[in-house]
């Protein structure tokens, strides 16, 4: 069946396929075949590198985002005044949106935390422990202690792991919080201090939160910051990637003068930096693919020089200039397609098994590429995305075809009489 299909192909395809399988009757043909193979391997390795690097970058981005969202809500709705007495009404209205899965009140504020002679700045978040489970995963990130020990009136606190380590405290120790607003006394304005007992330590795996965030019970937070109501509510949605769209819908449906922000706005600088880094890496690695693809130019130029007699004979037999161009475009295109296909298969195989390959290399070399104490991850994450694979494949094949244009045009300009003069 394959032979039947091949026989029915136009002669341009038959000749192009024949030139792709460069003969080995002479040293020149063997050299052309070698250069063609190198070009094919270069395209394949470039494509594979691009797929692997983008998959790893996507994996790191997903890992950081997931760890971030274990502490940060998908959407926050708050009052500009800092106090939202109608938060229950707002929560009820928000839950009417079918995309919203959960809502919980919160209090946010900044303070100084002290223990012995050590002082740190900290973001304090007051929550209702049971309600908070509906909007974040921080309760599942408790490393030591219990999330349920955040009880009203007991002034307990849960610290991030890096913060607790910096303060040299553990579960059961006392810490002192200094509120940003002082209190007026006969001696002047004095800092307002309150002692809290550490009942838990959480580790989200994101240093910014592990080193600078603490949780307390909602009523205790309101008393500490002297608020009459929560700051606002935090929401969890079905699809976090659609949070900006859902936030826009809520801005139209919620009553009251409220501000709404989604998780991407809270960390806009980080995600903008990651996007820029990914774009630059894509451009750099695409240039590597381009260099390999344009190696086809030298291959085809040598082929055209070697096949001038063949070209002249075909022109004499009635082949048009366009037919001659098609022959060499087919030859270069097939090289590009085969190289791209090999690179895609290699890249996918490595990207899907990088969690096995990297540990094997680490054991072989006796090194750790990602020390957990530095990166909070012990394995290299990978997130293979098929749109990236298709985009890379199209770009690589397109570059290969562009590289064939000049040599093919040069072949079509060969004059039969001159080419056959010395044959």
N, C-alpha and C positions, 0 to 999 in steps of 0.2 A: 504493500500500500504506500509506504514511504517512497519507494522507487517510482511508483506511478505519479505521485504528487510532484516529485523532483523533475520528472521528465516533462510534466505539463507547465513547468515554470517558464517565464519569459527568458530569453537567452541572456539578458543582462544579469539576471539572478544566477544563472548557471555559471557564467564566467566569473561573476563576483565571488561566488562560493568557491570556485576553483582557485582563484587568486588568494583567497583567505587561507586555504590549505597550501601554503607556499611550497613548491617542490624543492627537492634537495639534490638536484642534479649538479649544482655548482656551489662553490663557496659563497658566491654573492646571494643566491637564493636562501642558503642556510642563515646568512647574516640578517637578511630581511625578515626571515621567520623568527629569528631570535629577538630582533627589535620589536616586532609585532607582539611577541609573547610578553616582553617586558612592559610594553604599553598596556596590555591587557591586565597584567598583574598589578601595575601601578594604579589603574582605575579601580580594580577590585579592592586593593588594600586601602585606597583613599575612601571609597564608599563604606567599607567595613569600619574604618576608624571614625568616620562621621556618624554612623549609626550608633556605635558603642559610646562615643563621647556624649552625644546628645541624650542617649538613654540614661547614662550615669548622672548627667546634669539634671534631667527630669526627675530621676530618683532622689537626688539630694533635695531638690525643690519640694517634692512631694513629702519627703521625710520631715523637713523643717516645717512645712505648712501644717502637716498633721500634728506635730508636736506643739506648734503654736496654737492650733485650734483646740488642743486639749485644755487650754487655759482661757483662750479668748473666744468669746461668743461669735456666732456668724453675723449677727446684727445687734446693735445697741440702739435703744430708743431712750432719750433722756431729755430733761427739761433744762433750758439754758440757765435757769436760776440756780441749778444744782439740787433742787428738791422737787419731786414729782408726787404730790399727795394723791393724784388720781391714777396711780400706777395700775391698780386693779382693773379699772375701766380700759386703760390702754392695752393691758395684757389680753383682756377679753376680746377687744376689737382686733388685735393682731392675730389671735388664734382663729379668727373667722377666715383668715386667708388659708386656703388648703395647703399651701406650701410651708406653712409654719408648724413645726412639730412640738415646740415647747417654749415656755416663757417663764422667767424668774426675775424677781426684783434684785437690785444690787445697790451698794453704796461704794463709791470710789473716792479715794483721797490720798494725799501724800503726807508722810510724817517722817520723823527720825526715830530710829530704833537703837537702843543702847543696852549694852551688857558689859559689866565691869568697866574697862576703859575703852571699849570698842564702840564706835558709832557708825551707823550706815543709814543712807536714805532708802526709803521703802515705799512701794505703792500698796496701800491697804485696800482690800476689797471685802466689804461686808456682804454676806450671803445667807440665805436660808438653806441649810444643808440638803434637805430633801428636794427642794425646788431646783437647786443648782445642778443636781444630777440630770435634770431634763435638758439642760442647755450646754453642759461641758463635761469633760471626762476627768476633771481634776481629782474627783473622789477616788478614781481608779489609779491615780498616780501617787497615792500616799505610800511613802517608803517606810516610815516608822510612825506609830501612833494610829489614831482613828479619826476619820472624818466626822463621825457622829458625835465626837466630843465637843463640837462647836455648839454649845448650849447657851441660850439667852441668860444674861445676868452673871455668868461665871467668868467672863472676860478671858476666854481662852483664845489661842492663836495658833495657826499652822503656817510654818515658814518654808520657803524654798530651800532645797538642799544646799546650794552654794551659799546662800545667805546665812543659814544655820552654821555652816562650817566656818564662815568668816567671823561670826559672832562667838564661835566656840560654845554653842549651846546644844542641848539635846532635849528630848521629851521630858517634861517635868521641871525644867529650868524656868526661871522668871526672867522676863525682859521688860524694859521700860520704853514706852512710846511717848514721844513729845509731839503734841499737836502743833500744826502750823500757826494757829491763832493762840496768842497768849491770853492771860487773864489779868485784869487790873487789880492791883493790891496797893495798900498805902505806900509800899516801897517802890511802886511803879509797875510796869508790865512785866509779869513773870511767866516763864514757860509753863504750859499746862501738861503735866506728866500723869501717866497712868500705867500701872503694872499689869502685865498679862502673863499667863502661864502657857508655855509651849506644850501643845497636846499632839502635835503631828509635824511631820516633815514630808513635803512632796517633791518629786523630781519629774518634771515634764520633759527634760532632755533639751530644753531651749535655755541657753545661759541667761538671756535677758530676764526671763521670768524666774528662773531658779535662784538668781542672785539678787533680785530686787522686788519680790512680790510676797505678800502675806495675806492670809484669809482669816476672817473672824466672823462671828455671828452677826446678822443684820442689825438687831436691836442694839448690840454692844457698839457696833460701828456708828449708828445714829447718835448714841449718847456721846461717844468719843468726839465726833465731829460736830456735835450739837446741831443735828438736823432733825426736822420734824417728820420727814418722810424719806424714802429711798431716793437715790439719784435718778433712777429710771429702771428699765427692764432690759434683760438680755434675751435674745431669741435664737432658737435653733431651727434651721430650715431643712427641707428634704434634700436639696442639692446645694452644697456650699458654693459651687461654681456659679450658681444663678443668684447668689446673695445680692449682688448689686441691682439686678433687675427686680428682685422681690422687695428690696429696700425702697426702690422707686415707687412700686405699687403701694407700699405701706404709707409712704409720704402723702399719697393722695387719699387714702382711706381712713387714716387715724385722725381723730379729733384733737384739738388743742394745739398750742404753739410748741411743737416738739422738734428736736433735732434727731436725725437718723444717720447712722454710719455703719458700713459693713466692714468685715474683717480685712478686705483688701485696702480700704482707706486708712485703717489704723496702722498698717504696715506698708504704706505706699512706697517709701524710699527703698525698703528692702526688696520688694518685688520689682520695682523699676530697675534696681541695680542688677538683679538676677536676669531680668529680661535682656538688658543691655549686654551682659556678659555672655549669655547664650547666643545672642545675635552675632556678636563679634567672633565667638568660637565657630559658629556655623560658617561665617564668611572666610575665616582663615583656613578651615579644613576643606571648604569648597575650592579654594585656590589650589590646594594640593591635588584635588581631583582634576582641576582644570589643567595643571601642569602635566599630569599623567595622560589626560585626554589629548592634549596638544602634541604629545609624543607621536601620536598617530600621523601628524603632518610629515615628520621625517620618514616614517615607515611608508606612507603612500607616495611621497616624492621619489623615494628609491624604487618603489614598485613601478611607478609610471616610467621612470628612466629605463628600468630593466625590460619593460613590456612595450617599448615604443614600436617595435616591429609588429607585435600582435595588434596594437591599436591601429597601425597603418593598414594592416590587412583587413581589419573589421571595417574601417572607414571606406576602403576600396570596395568591399562587398556591400556597401550601402548603409552601414550603421551611422546614425546621426550623432551630432555632438552631444545632445542630451542623453543618448543611450550610453555613450562613453562615460559621461559624468556619472550616470546611475551605477555603472559597474564598480567604479572606485568608491562611490558613496556607500554602496552595499557592502563592499569589503571593509571599509572603516567602521560602518555602522554595526556590522556583525561583531567586530572586535570589541566595540564599545558596549554592546548589549551583553555579550558573554562575560566581559569583565565586570560589568555592573551587577549581573545576576549572581556571579560568584561572590562579589563583595557583599551583596544583600544577604545571601545565605550565611556567609561567615559572620557578618555583623549581627544578624538575628540570633544565631547559635551562641555567640559569646554574650550578647546582651541578656539573653534568657537564662544563661548559666553562669553569670559573673559571680554569683554568690558561692559557687563551687570552684570556679577557676582561680579567683584571687586568693582564697585560703590555701589552695594547693601551692600556688606560687610563693605565698608567705612561708609555708612549711618548708618548701624546697630551699628558699634563700635564707630562712631564719630571721625574717624581719616582719614588722607590723606596719603596714601602710597607713592604718588608721588607729592609732592608740586611743583607747576609749577615754582615758583621762583628759585627752585634748579635744576630741571631736564628739564625744557623747554617743558615737555609733561605732560598733565593732566590726561591721561588715559594710562592703561597698554597695549602696542601694542602686537599683536599676529599674527604670520605668520605660519599657519599650512602647512607643506610640506609633501606630501604623500610618497616620498621616505624615509623620516625619519620614518614615521609610519610603512612602510613595513620592514625596517631594524630592528626597535625595536621589532616588532612582531616575526620576524625570530629568533632573538637572544634569546628572552624569551622562545619560544617554543623549541629551540635547547638546552638551559640550562635545561629545564624541562626533556627532553629526556635523556640528559647526566646524570641527577640525578637519573634516573631509572636503570642505567646500573648495579651498584653494587648490589642493592637489588634483581634485576631480576636474576643476575648470582648466587647470594646466594640461591635463590629459586630453581634454576635448579640443585643445588648440593645436595638438600635434598634427603636422602636415605630412600626409602619407608619402609624398615623393622624397622629402628630405629624410624621413625615418627609414625608408627602404634603400637609400642611396648606397649605404655601405654594407648592406646585408648580402 
